[in-house]
Amino acid sequence: MKLVVGITGGSGVIYGIKFLEALFELNIESHLIISEWGEKTIRIETNFTTKYVKSLASVNYDSHNMASEISSGSFISDGMAIIPCSMKTLSSIANGYDDNLISRAADVCLKETRRLVVVPRETPLSRIHLLNMLRLNKAGAVLLPAMPGFYHKPESVDELVNHIVGKVLDQFSIPNNVFKRWAQSINRTN
């Protein structure tokens, strides 16, 4: 399996980092693009270095290099996850404005009918945000907002983050035990 991963400057870069860690542990080939603000947000929100995050990926790309192999439909992948996805990036993809490699790689997934999973991070949502999400959904993208469930009675922020990471892995049919599933949670309480 081969996945493209985009990390943008939306708050919640920990989702992207934990997703990359999961792919690394599962030996899944990952092609990473971190936007300029994604790199800044890693420094602002976490204790991780950009060097560490990039070390988790099989291949890294400069977000400004529109000549990268992943900007072409001839690059075969199993899809792409943008985790987290800023409203700027979401708007760019929804409106076909491929101004950087993340939005271009996402556009390639849509045009080649490959799985595109977008994890938007914003609240509250404006009408413009919602319309752009609807446009992306109609184009074939999966919108998976960072809205963790609480049925598994999380005891840490890590458990909340892993809930979303597991849901994204599920979208690519990647077997995982990253989070407690509904049945596991119900059986624990009964």
ABEGO torsion letter per residue (X at the ends): XBBBBBBBABBGAAAAAAAAAAAAAAGBBBBBBBBAAAAAAAAAABABBAAAAAAABABBBBAABAABAAABAABBBAEBBBOBBBAAAAAAAAAGBBABAAAAAAAAAAAAGBBBBBBBBBOBBBAAAAAAAAAAAAAGBBBBBBBBBAAAGBABAAAAAAAAAAAAAAAAGBBBAABBBAAAAAAAAX
